[in-house]
Amino acid sequence: DIVSGDFYWFKKINEHEFLLACADCTGHGVPGAFMSMICSEKLSEGFLHSKSPDRILFYANNGIKQALRQNQQDEGKSKDGMEIALISYNTLTKKLCYSGANRPLWIIKSNSNEVQETKPTKASVASFTESNFEYSLHEFILETGDTVYLSTDGFPDQFGGPDGKKFMTKNMKAFLIEISCLPMYEQKQLVSNKINTWMGNLEQVDDLLVIGLKG
């Protein structure tokens, strides 16, 4: 669709540090886009309270629930929410902090043939998640040449290929390992080509968002 339930979010903390999110809201098309607007706004409000990814998700969870009136005892209340991988990164110290709600963090070390996966907190932001819910925080020091990937589920869940099956997460990881040593602008084109070739004439079933970052 022209508008999307997937979105990226970026905030500069200072000259050397920034926040970056890869998010997937309930729905796609116009309903998903409305959720994207609400969720993006609540991340920005959380940023005013804290620069730590886990705390920003804490504030966003409460803010989205309040905006959608999910705290009311009403059977018809909205169950919409967001899955997200949110990182902060310092380009001087190469310190990366990650907090996730149902979306993992993937790191491929320089010259490695495996993906280091950090599992997210098994809860969404808003929807059925309780108010004042705490999300886990993970910290890493990257080395030059390490590559970080954030993705929604649209890429691995896309149907295609000779048998019309899902691409699958394991195949996505293998593909990213193949291309991780290349410059990011080349990777972007290869990721786009890969999914378009995989889909062929089949319909795109969900929004797609893949973000790569070189340490």
C-alpha positions in Angstrom: 0.0 0.0 0.0 1.0 3.7 -0.4 0.9 4.1 3.4 2.3 1.6 5.9 2.0 0.1 9.4 5.8 -0.3 9.4 7.9 2.8 10.1 11.4 3.8 11.1 12.1 6.4 13.8 15.3 8.4 14.3 16.4 10.8 17.0 19.7 12.5 17.6 20.8 12.5 21.2 24.0 14.5 20.7 26.7 14.9 18.2 27.9 11.3 18.5 24.8 9.4 19.7 21.4 8.6 18.2 18.3 6.4 18.6 17.0 4.3 15.8 13.8 2.1 15.7 12.3 -0.4 13.3 8.6 -0.7 14.1 5.6 -2.8 13.0 2.2 -1.5 14.0 -1.1 -3.5 13.9 -2.5 -3.5 10.4 -1.3 -2.0 7.1 -2.6 0.5 4.6 -4.6 3.4 6.1 -5.3 1.7 9.5 -1.7 0.8 9.9 -0.6 4.3 9.0 -2.8 5.8 11.6 -1.2 3.5 14.2 2.2 4.5 12.9 1.4 8.2 13.5 0.3 7.5 17.0 3.2 5.2 17.9 5.8 7.5 16.4 4.4 10.4 18.4 4.6 8.4 21.6 8.2 7.3 21.0 9.0 11.0 20.6 7.2 11.8 23.8 9.1 9.0 25.5 12.4 10.6 24.2 11.6 13.7 26.2 11.7 11.6 29.4 14.6 9.3 28.7 17.3 8.5 26.1 17.5 4.8 27.1 15.6 2.4 24.7 13.9 0.4 27.4 12.6 3.5 29.2 11.4 5.0 25.9 9.4 1.8 25.3 8.0 2.0 28.8 6.7 5.5 28.2 5.5 4.7 24.7 3.5 1.7 26.0 1.7 3.8 28.6 1.2 6.6 26.1 -0.3 4.5 23.3 -2.6 2.7 25.8 -3.8 6.0 27.0 -4.3 7.4 23.5 -6.3 4.3 22.5 -8.1 4.1 25.8 -6.9 0.6 26.4 -7.0 1.0 30.2 -10.8 1.2 30.2 -12.8 -1.8 31.1 -14.5 -2.0 27.8 -14.9 -5.2 25.7 -14.8 -3.2 22.5 -11.6 -1.3 23.3 -8.8 -1.3 20.8 -6.2 -4.1 21.0 -3.9 -2.4 18.5 -0.2 -2.2 19.4 3.4 -2.2 18.0 6.3 -4.6 17.7 9.6 -2.8 17.7 13.4 -3.1 17.9 14.9 0.1 19.3 18.6 0.9 19.6 20.8 3.7 20.8 24.3 3.9 19.3 27.4 6.0 20.1 29.7 6.4 17.1 32.7 7.3 19.3 32.5 4.5 21.9 30.7 2.1 19.6 28.3 1.2 22.5 25.0 -0.1 21.3 22.0 -0.5 23.6 18.9 -2.5 22.5 15.4 -3.0 23.8 12.8 -4.9 21.8 9.2 -5.7 21.9 8.7 -9.0 19.9 11.4 -7.9 17.4 15.0 -9.2 17.8 18.4 -7.6 17.2 20.8 -9.3 14.8 24.5 -8.6 14.8 26.9 -10.2 12.3 30.5 -9.8 13.5 33.1 -8.8 10.9 34.2 -11.9 8.9 31.7 -14.1 10.8 29.4 -16.7 9.2 26.7 -16.6 11.9 24.1 -14.2 13.2 24.2 -13.3 16.9 20.6 -12.9 17.8 19.4 -11.1 20.9 15.8 -12.0 21.8 13.3 -9.3 22.5 11.0 -9.0 25.4 8.1 -11.2 24.7 5.5 -8.5 24.8 4.2 -5.9 22.4 4.0 -2.1 23.1 0.4 -1.5 24.0 -2.3 -4.0 23.0 -2.5 -6.6 25.7 0.6 -5.5 27.6 -0.1 -4.1 31.0 0.6 -0.4 31.9 4.0 0.3 33.5 5.4 -2.8 31.9 9.3 -3.0 31.9 11.2 -4.0 28.8 14.7 -5.6 29.0 17.8 -3.6 28.0 20.9 -5.2 26.4 24.3 -3.5 25.9 27.1 -4.3 23.4 30.4 -2.8 22.2 30.6 -3.1 18.4 33.9 -3.6 16.5 34.8 -2.0 13.2 33.1 -3.9 10.4 30.3 -5.4 12.6 26.8 -5.1 11.0 23.5 -4.6 12.9 20.2 -5.5 11.4 16.6 -4.6 12.5 13.6 -6.0 10.6 9.9 -6.4 10.8 8.3 -9.7 9.9 7.3 -8.7 6.4 10.5 -9.9 4.7 10.6 -13.5 6.1 6.9 -13.9 5.9 6.6 -13.0 2.2 5.4 -15.8 0.0 7.3 -16.6 -3.2 9.9 -18.8 -4.9 9.1 -21.9 -7.0 6.7 -23.4 -4.5 5.0 -20.2 -3.2 6.2 -20.6 0.3 7.4 -18.1 2.9 10.9 -16.8 2.6 11.6 -17.8 6.3 13.8 -16.2 9.0 16.6 -18.8 8.6 16.9 -18.0 4.9 16.9 -14.2 5.6 19.8 -14.7 8.1 21.8 -16.7 5.6 21.3 -14.1 3.0 22.4 -11.3 5.3 25.5 -13.2 6.2 26.3 -13.4 2.5 26.0 -9.7 2.0 27.1 -8.3 5.4 30.7 -7.6 4.3 29.5 -5.3 1.4 29.0 -1.5 1.7 25.5 -0.6 3.0 24.4 1.1 -0.2 25.1 -2.2 -2.1 23.3 -4.2 0.6 20.2 -2.0 0.2 19.9 -2.8 -3.5 20.6 -6.5 -2.9 17.9 -6.8 -0.2 15.4 -5.0 -2.5 16.3 -7.3 -5.5 16.1 -10.4 -3.4 12.6 -9.9 -2.1 11.3 -8.7 -5.5 12.7 -11.7 -7.2 11.3 -14.0 -4.5 7.8 -12.5 -4.8 7.7 -12.8 -8.6 4.1 -12.3 -9.6 2.7 -13.0 -6.1 1.1 -10.3 -4.1 3.0 -8.6 -1.3 1.3 -9.7 1.9 2.6 -7.3 4.4 4.7 -4.1 4.8 8.4 -4.6 4.5 11.1 -2.8 6.5 14.8 -3.9 6.9 17.4 -1.6 8.5 21.2 -2.1 8.4 23.9 -0.3 10.4 27.6 -0.7 10.0 29.7 -0.4 13.2 
